Amino acid sequence: MSSAAFGSALTRARRFSFSWAEVAPSTDVREQAIRLLRVHRLRAADAVHLAATIIASDFQASSLVFVTLDKNQAAAADKEELQVVS
């Protein structure tokens, strides 16, 4: 990635950062990630990302949109009934 493309991506990320919710690591996120690892083909970091989304949605998965470019993560998110954008 060129430095111009990186700068552009960073600018977009900063602009969008005001609209996302960050979920700090917690026991709930960890337990949810472990569950997700048991039932889906996910890498650990992907399970944490998905678990944080589920926790942030207060277990109302359809209330949030989940964005990913990873096929396994998208499939797991879909099975968890999240709205998936990939």
N, C-alpha and C positions, 0 to 999 in steps of 0.2 A: 504494500500500500504506500503510495507516495505521501510525502509530508502534507501536501495540499489536501489530499483525500482524507488523511487522518485528521487534519484541522477541521475540515468540514463535518466529519462524523462527530468529533468532540463538541463542536458548536451545537449540532442537533441534539446530542445527548444532554447537554446542559439545558437546552430549551425544554426538553421533555422531562427533565428531572423534577420539575415542579408539579407534574401530574402523576407521578408514581408514588406508591407507598413502599417504604422500606421496612422489612420485618427483621428484627434482630434475632440472632440465634437464641433459641430457648429450648427447654425440655420438650415443649409441645412440638416444635419444629423438628427436633431430633427424633422423637417418637414417630411422628408422621413420616419422616424420611425413611426410617427403618421399615415401617409398614410398606411403603412404596417400593423399596428394594426387594421385599419379599414377593410382591405380586406383579411387578413390571420389570422389563429388561432395561434398567437404568444404570448409569454411572452414579457414584455417590453424590457428586456436586449437582447433577441434574435432579436427583431425588430431593436434595435440600431445596433447590430452586422451586420445584413443584410443591413440596411440603409447605414452604413459606407462603406460596400463593393460596393454598388450601386454608391455612391458618388465617391469612389476611382476609379471606372471604368469609370468615367465621363459619366455615363448613357449609356455606351456601355457594358451591362452586360456580354455578351459572351466573353469579353476580359479578364476576371478574373476567376479563379477557386475558388469556395467557399467550405470550408471544415467544416463539422458539423456531429455530431453523433445524433442530435435531429431530430426525424422524422418530426415534424411539421415545423421546420426551413428548413429542406431539401426540403419538399414539397413546401413551400413558395418560396424558392430560385429557385427551378425548374420553378415555375410559373412566376417568375420574369426573366426567361431566363438566369440564371447564370449556369455555368458549375458546377455541384455539385459532390463532393466526400464525401461519407458518410461511 
